Each structure stands twice: as structure tokens, then as C-alpha cells.
């Protein structure tokens, strides 16, 4: 099975529909030792096909619109956070204490972009200063696994660098490999979803649908940014006391609105939003939102017919099922960083491809769930994990090339300029990557630029 066909199958798609897809292959895009370009193309292709399918269903078209996946657009979008500029200013990607550090027996990868994660890292290391030389000295005296466990116990984020063989021997690797690439299940017997016809130009498959976005960082926000592109009213909800990184919010905020709610003090407001929501997307540590009644089944009980999508780093199962994580940490733990570099000098993928790829897969799964509901009803759950996408990248993608008859060879990818645009908005003059999801008569750009974090009203349009 080809990569695109496998991704499409993972979201429950009709095996005949990939014939509606064509690709433009560009050498030089997303180059790495692992088949990152193939993974990215497959994830975006599945998402675009799911959007075209839902669009055809809502517009009453006799056939699903043709889908076109261009490696240049995909490669540019997969590093959208690097291409962003705000009034000519380049974004800040990683904080000084986020990165690889030598330990007494190898390497450890830390993530300290958020102030609370930085504080927990320093606490675990017994430091009161964030001087890099002090962190370097303390880490050099400890083993990588000691650091991993100590930082995790303190609520921080650090993982030991592992080789592929070391990860394969870990219990979480076995748990991840045993799961499907995308989890899909029906939660109840809610009646079939009635999809109102759409006659918009461009065709917007998600027009009129309401999405509660409870995600952070990249993967979840990429999924909801894609749903916004397709016409959904996406309202991102954050806790008022949980800080967000401005550039990260800007990059993933296109097409959305942003509000803050305390899920205890503002519970009635949240319940009003939920009562009219079609989709709820969460991206917090597994189980973290359950105490607020936000588990998939609890949401379906209060809002029958809802689609619940969950994004996690390690999966909601196995010995690491309750751990926090980010793309860079998953790359380090699963052997990807050792493969892209070496155990002596770790490297990285050419993009945060686990984040972006999983985000497009999750959006595809949501779109397919909406289509399935229109026939069969039922509240639906879909889930994806960065570690499961990593398993696919390292053990599945690129083993069988896509049908060359569906591909055209374009010019080599020598830069992102053809897939960048600029716009003015509340945050200033923005340069940004255009969306890679493309199908006949579909949208080519978001309808609105990102606004300021947390400043929108907590209500539906």
C-alpha cells in the first residue's frame, strides 16, 4: 500500500478515492535521512482528500473534486513557524534552555520554552539560575535517564537520547506500535448529522461548523487552523493564567478566534459553547482535562453528535501515557534524532514533521468523521499521537513508492517564496506560509489573519 493510500486508510477513507489525487514531486524538499517528504505528502494528501470528499457531500457534486499535493507547498507549510515574520521580525523558535545537553553517559533533550517548564527544569536540577553554563555543569554530572526521571517527577520536560534499538526495547514503543496510526471509534448512537448544503465559492467543506479548540503548541493548532481554512468557526480556548508564546500563536492562529476561560469559574460559559459545538479538539496531556468533564464520553453525553479529537505526544496508553511531550522530545526518545545525526552527535528532522504531519492527519480524521456522521450518525472519537506518527516514519513510510502515474515532476525545491504570502492584521504586517491543502475550487488562503491572543468574545459567530 502506498504512503498516501495508507494515510487515507488510517482515517477510514474509500480506497477508490486516492485516484482523485495528483502530486507534484520536487527534489530537495524536506531532505533528511528518514523519508520526511513522503510522510508530509501523505498526511497533507489525506487531509485534502477528506476535505474534498466532505465538500462534495455538502455541495451535492457528482464526483469528489480533484486533489493536488505539491511538495513545495507542503515543505513550506511544514516549517511555517520558521517562515513567519511580524513587521519584518523573525520568530523566536526555541528558548535558551531548550535543546540537547551532554550528560555523564550521553545526551538529554530538554524543552523549556514556557516559563513554568523552565522553572520546573531548574528545580529538578537544583538550580536557582538559568545560566546555560550552570545547567551544562549539572547535567554533565548525571546520567541521561536520571535527568529524564528527575525532570519528569518535577513536572518538567526532558528525555534521554535513545537509539532506535533502545527505543524498541522500551515499553512505550511496544504500546505505540500496537495502536493504529489514527484511532477512530463511535461513542454512541446519535442520529445522523444533517449537513446543510454549501454553495460558496470557493467551496468550504466545513462552513457553518463550530470547533472548540483546546490545543496548544503546533500539532493541535495546525489541525484546527486547517479546519478554519475550510470554513469552520474555530474558537480557541485557553486558560487565562497559562501563558502562550506570541509567535506560536500568530503562526497557528490564522482563520481562528481566541478567547480565555477558567473552566471552573467560567463553567457555564463553556457549557453554552459546548452545547452548540460540532467538534471539540483537545491537545493537553492525556487525562488532564477529564476532571473538567472533557473526556470523549463525557462530552458526547452532554453534546450528542459531537466529534471529539484528541492529540497527544506519547499516546493515551502505555507506561508514558500520562506524560507531557513535544515533537523535539519525541524525536529524541524514539531514535529519530540519533538516526538524523548519530548517538554521539544527535540531529533533527528538517521540520517538526511529527507535529505538522499529525496535525494534518487529525484534521483529516475529523473531516472524515463528519462525512461518516452524515450517513451513519453517532458521536465520534478520533485520536492521534506524535509517537505513533514517529513509528510510521521510522518503520512504514517510503517502503512502497506512490504510483508514478499520479505524479508530475516539478522544478527542484529551491526555496519557499512561491508558497509565501503577506497580509496586514491586528498583529502587524505578516509574512506567512500558505496552506498546502488544495483541491479543485477549494480555498487558497485563510479568510482572516490571526488576532491578539485571548481577546475575542467567548461566543460563536
C-alpha positions in Angstrom: 0.0 0.0 0.0 1.4 3.4 -0.9 2.0 6.1 1.7 -1.0 8.2 0.7 -3.2 5.2 0.4 -2.1 4.1 3.9 -2.8 7.5 5.4 -6.2 7.6 3.7 -7.0 4.2 5.0 -6.0 5.2 8.5 -8.8 7.8 8.6 -11.3 5.3 7.1 -11.4 6.6 3.6 -12.8 4.9 0.5 -9.8 3.1 -1.2 -11.0 4.2 -4.6 -10.7 8.0 -3.8 -6.9 8.3 -3.9 -7.3 8.1 -7.7 -8.6 11.6 -7.5 -5.3 12.8 -6.3 -2.2 14.0 -8.1 1.2 15.1 -6.7 3.9 17.4 -7.8 7.3 16.0 -6.8 10.1 18.4 -6.1 13.5 17.1 -5.2 15.2 18.9 -2.4 12.1 19.4 -0.3 12.3 18.2 3.3 15.6 16.4 2.9 16.6 14.0 5.6 17.8 10.5 6.2 14.3 9.4 7.0 11.5 9.8 4.4 10.1 13.0 5.8 8.8 14.3 2.4 6.8 11.1 1.8 5.2 11.4 5.3 4.4 15.0 4.8 2.9 14.5 1.4 0.8 11.6 2.6 -0.6 13.5 5.6 -1.5 16.6 3.6 -2.9 14.4 0.8 -5.2 12.5 3.2 -6.4 15.8 4.7 -7.1 17.4 1.3 -8.9 14.3 0.1 -11.1 14.3 3.2 -11.9 18.0 2.7 -12.8 17.4 -1.0 -15.0 14.4 0.0 -16.9 16.4 2.6 -17.2 19.3 0.2 -18.7 17.1 -2.5 -21.1 15.7 0.0 -22.3 19.1 1.1 -22.4 20.6 -2.4 -24.2 17.7 -4.0 -21.4 17.2 -6.5 -21.4 14.1 -8.7 -17.7 13.4 -8.0 -15.2 14.3 -5.4 -13.1 17.3 -6.6 -9.6 16.5 -7.7 -6.8 17.0 -5.1 -3.4 18.3 -5.9 -0.4 17.9 -3.5 2.6 20.0 -4.3 5.9 19.1 -2.4 6.8 22.8 -2.5 3.7 23.9 -0.7 3.9 21.0 1.7 7.6 21.6 2.5 7.0 25.3 3.1 4.0 24.7 5.3 5.8 22.1 7.4 8.2 24.8 8.6 5.6 27.6 8.7 6.8 28.7 12.2 10.3 29.5 10.6 8.9 31.5 7.7 6.6 33.7 9.8 7.6 37.3 10.2 5.8 40.0 12.1 6.6 43.5 10.8 9.9 42.1 9.4 10.9 40.4 12.7 11.9 36.8 12.6 10.1 34.4 15.1 11.7 33.0 18.2 11.6 29.2 18.0 13.3 27.8 21.0 14.3 29.2 24.4 17.9 29.1 25.5 17.3 26.1 27.8 15.5 24.1 25.2 17.9 21.7 23.3 20.4 18.9 23.6 22.8 18.7 26.5 25.6 16.3 27.2 25.2 14.1 30.2 27.7 11.8 32.0 26.7 8.9 29.6 25.2 10.5 26.5 22.7 13.2 25.8 19.4 14.6 27.0 16.9 16.8 25.2 15.1 19.5 27.3 12.1 21.7 26.5 11.8 24.9 28.4 10.0 27.3 26.1 7.3 28.1 28.6 8.2 29.8 31.9 6.6 27.1 34.0 8.5 24.4 32.2 11.8 26.3 32.6 11.1 26.8 36.4 10.4 23.0 36.8 13.6 22.1 34.9 15.7 24.3 37.1 14.0 23.0 40.2 14.7 19.4 39.2 18.4 20.3 38.7 18.6 22.1 42.0 19.4 25.4 40.3 18.3 28.9 41.1 19.9 30.4 37.9 19.1 29.8 34.3 22.7 30.4 33.2 23.5 27.9 30.4 26.9 27.1 31.9 25.3 26.1 35.2 22.8 23.8 33.5 25.6 22.3 31.4 27.7 21.6 34.5 24.9 19.9 36.5 23.7 17.8 33.5 27.3 16.6 32.8 27.4 15.1 36.3 24.3 13.0 35.9 23.2 10.1 33.6 20.6 10.9 30.9 18.0 8.5 32.5 18.5 10.1 35.9 17.8 13.5 34.4 14.8 12.2 32.4 13.1 10.8 35.6 14.0 13.7 37.9 12.7 16.4 35.5 9.5 14.4 34.8 8.9 14.0 38.5 9.2 17.8 38.9 6.6 18.3 36.1 9.2 19.4 33.6 10.2 18.1 30.2 13.4 16.2 29.3 14.1 12.9 27.7 17.2 10.8 27.2 18.5 10.4 23.7 17.8 6.8 22.6 18.9 4.9 19.5 16.2 3.1 17.5 17.2 -0.2 19.2 16.9 1.4 22.7 13.5 2.8 21.9 12.3 -0.5 20.5 13.1 -2.1 23.9 11.0 0.5 25.8 7.5 -0.4 26.9 6.1 2.7 25.3 7.4 1.7 21.9 5.6 -1.6 22.1 2.4 0.2 23.2 2.6 2.7 20.4 3.3 0.1 17.7 0.3 -1.9 18.7 -2.1 1.0 18.0 -3.5 2.2 14.7 -2.0 5.3 13.1 -5.3 7.2 13.8 -7.7 6.0 16.5 -11.3 6.0 15.4 -14.4 4.9 17.3 -18.1 5.6 17.6 -19.2 6.8 21.1 -23.0 6.4 20.9 -26.0 6.1 18.6 -26.7 9.8 18.0 -28.8 10.4 14.8 -27.2 11.1 11.5 -25.8 14.6 11.1 -27.8 16.9 8.9 -25.3 18.8 6.8 -26.7 22.0 5.3 -25.9 22.4 1.6 -23.0 24.7 0.7 -22.9 26.8 -2.4 -19.9 29.0 -1.6 -17.1 30.0 -3.9 -14.6 28.8 -3.0 -16.0 25.5 -1.8 -15.8 25.4 2.0 -16.5 21.9 3.3 -16.6 23.0 7.0 -18.7 26.1 6.5 -21.1 26.7 9.4 -19.4 24.1 11.6 -18.3 25.1 15.1 -15.0 23.9 16.5 -13.9 24.3 20.1 -10.1 24.4 20.0 -8.5 23.3 23.3 -5.0 22.8 21.9 -1.6 24.3 22.3 1.9 24.4 20.6 1.9 23.1 17.0 0.1 19.8 16.1 -3.3 20.5 17.5 -3.3 24.1 16.4 -2.3 23.0 12.9 -5.3 20.7 12.8 -7.7 23.5 13.8 -6.0 26.0 11.6 -6.8 23.7 8.7 -10.5 23.4 9.8 -10.6 27.2 9.9 -9.2 27.3 6.3 -12.1 25.1 5.2 -14.7 27.4 6.7 -15.3 26.3 10.2 -15.8 28.8 13.0 -12.8 27.9 15.2 -12.7 29.3 18.7 -9.5 28.6 20.6 -10.0 28.5 24.3 -7.0 28.9 26.7 -6.8 29.2 30.5 -6.2 32.8 31.4 -3.2 32.0 33.6 -1.5 29.7 31.2 0.9 31.7 29.1 1.2 31.4 25.3 4.1 32.2 23.1 3.2 35.1 20.8 4.9 33.9 17.7 3.5 30.4 18.1 0.0 31.8 18.5 0.5 34.0 15.4 1.7 31.2 13.2 -1.2 28.8 14.1 -3.9 31.4 14.6 -4.9 32.1 11.0 -8.6 31.9 10.5 -9.4 31.5 14.2 -10.7 33.5 17.1 -9.1 33.3 20.5 -10.6 33.6 24.0 -9.7 32.7 27.6 -11.9 30.8 30.0 -11.4 29.4 33.5 -13.0 26.0 33.2 -14.1 26.2 36.9 -15.2 29.9 37.3 -16.5 30.2 33.7 -18.0 26.8 33.5 -21.5 28.0 32.4 -20.0 29.9 29.5 -18.0 26.8 28.4 -21.1 24.7 28.6 -23.0 27.1 26.4 -20.2 26.9 23.8 -20.2 23.1 24.0 -24.0 22.9 23.6 -23.6 24.4 20.1 -20.2 22.9 19.1 -19.9 20.3 16.3 -16.2 19.4 17.0 -14.0 19.6 20.2 -10.3 19.2 19.7 -8.0 18.8 22.7 -4.2 18.7 22.8 -3.3 18.5 26.5 -1.7 15.7 28.3 -4.0 12.6 28.3 -6.4 12.7 31.2 -5.5 16.3 32.1 -9.0 17.6 31.1 -11.0 14.7 32.4 -11.6 16.4 35.8 -13.4 19.2 33.9 -15.8 16.7 32.3 -13.9 16.8 29.0 -13.3 13.1 28.4 -14.7 12.0 25.0 -17.6 10.1 26.5 -18.5 12.9 29.0 -18.5 15.4 26.1 -20.7 13.1 24.0 -23.2 12.6 26.9 -23.7 16.4 27.1 -23.5 17.1 23.3 -24.7 14.0 21.4 -23.4 14.0 17.8 -20.2 15.8 18.6 -16.8 14.8 17.1 -14.1 14.7 19.7 -10.5 14.8 18.5 -7.5 14.2 20.8 -3.9 14.9 20.2 -1.1 13.7 22.5 2.7 13.3 22.4 3.1 9.7 23.5 -0.4 8.3 23.2 -3.0 7.8 25.9 -1.8 4.4 26.8 1.4 2.5 27.9 3.9 3.5 30.6 4.3 7.0 29.2 0.6 7.5 28.5 0.3 10.3 31.1 3.4 12.2 30.1 3.7 15.6 28.5 5.8 15.8 25.4 6.7 17.8 22.3 7.9 17.0 18.8 11.6 17.6 19.7 11.3 15.3 22.7 9.6 12.5 20.7 12.3 12.8 18.1 15.0 12.3 20.8 13.3 9.4 22.6 12.2 7.4 19.5 15.7 7.2 17.9 14.9 9.8 15.2 17.5 12.3 16.5 20.1 9.6 16.6 19.3 8.5 13.1 19.3 12.0 11.6 22.6 12.6 13.4 24.3 9.9 15.5 24.3 8.7 19.1 27.5 10.8 19.6 26.0 14.0 17.9 22.2 14.0 17.7 20.4 15.7 14.8 16.9 16.6 13.9 14.4 16.2 11.1 14.3 19.1 8.6 10.9 20.1 10.1 8.9 19.5 13.2 7.3 16.9 10.9 5.7 14.9 13.7 3.8 17.9 14.8 2.7 19.1 11.4 2.1 15.6 10.0 0.0 14.5 13.0 -1.9 17.8 12.8 -3.0 17.2 9.2 -3.8 13.6 10.0 -6.0 14.7 12.9 -7.8 17.3 10.7 -8.4 14.5 8.1 -9.9 12.3 10.7 -12.2 15.0 11.9 -13.4 15.7 8.3 -14.0 12.0 7.6 -15.9 11.6 10.9 -18.2 14.4 9.8 -18.8 12.7 6.5 -19.4 9.4 8.2 -21.9 11.0 10.6 -23.9 12.3 7.7 -24.6 8.7 6.7 -24.4 6.7 9.9 -24.7 9.2 12.8 -23.1 8.6 16.2 -20.8 10.8 18.2 -17.3 10.1 17.1 -13.8 10.0 18.6 -10.6 10.3 16.7 -7.1 10.4 18.1 -3.5 10.8 17.0 -0.1 10.8 18.8 3.2 12.2 17.8 5.0 8.9 18.9 2.7 6.9 16.6 3.4 9.1 13.7 7.1 8.7 14.6 6.6 4.9 14.5 5.2 5.2 11.0 8.0 7.5 9.8 10.7 5.1 11.1 9.0 1.8 10.1 6.4 2.4 7.4 6.7 5.5 5.3 8.6 5.3 2.0 8.7 1.5 1.8 6.5 1.5 -1.2 6.6 4.5 -3.6 3.5 6.2 -4.7 2.2 5.4 -8.2 4.4 7.4 -10.6 1.4 7.7 -12.9 -0.3 10.1 -10.4 2.8 12.3 -10.1 4.4 15.0 -12.1 8.0 16.1 -11.6 8.2 19.8 -11.0 11.2 22.1 -10.6 13.5 21.3 -7.7 12.5 22.9 -4.4 15.0 25.8 -4.1 13.1 28.0 -1.6 9.7 28.8 -0.2 9.0 32.1 -2.0 6.3 30.7 -4.3 4.3 29.5 -1.3 4.6 32.5 1.0 2.2 35.4 1.2 1.8 38.7 3.2 -1.1 40.4 4.9 -1.9 43.1 7.4 -3.8 42.4 10.5 -4.2 43.2 14.2 -0.7 41.9 14.9 1.0 43.9 12.1 2.4 43.1 8.7 2.7 39.3 8.5 4.6 37.1 6.1 3.4 33.5 6.4 3.2 30.1 4.6 0.2 29.4 2.5 -1.9 26.3 3.3 -0.8 23.2 1.5 -4.3 21.6 1.5 -5.5 22.1 -2.1 -8.4 20.7 -4.1 -10.4 21.9 -7.2 -12.4 25.1 -6.3 -11.2 24.9 -2.7 -9.9 27.8 -0.7 -6.3 29.0 -1.3 -5.9 31.1 1.9 -7.5 31.8 5.2 -10.3 34.3 5.4 -8.8 36.2 8.3 -5.3 36.9 9.8 -4.7 35.9 13.4 -5.8 38.3 16.1 -4.5 39.0 19.6 -4.4 36.1 21.9 -7.4 35.8 24.3 -9.2 39.0 23.1 -12.2 37.5 21.3 -15.6 37.1 23.0 -16.4 33.6 24.2 -19.3 33.1 21.8 -20.0 31.6 18.4 -20.2 33.8 15.3 
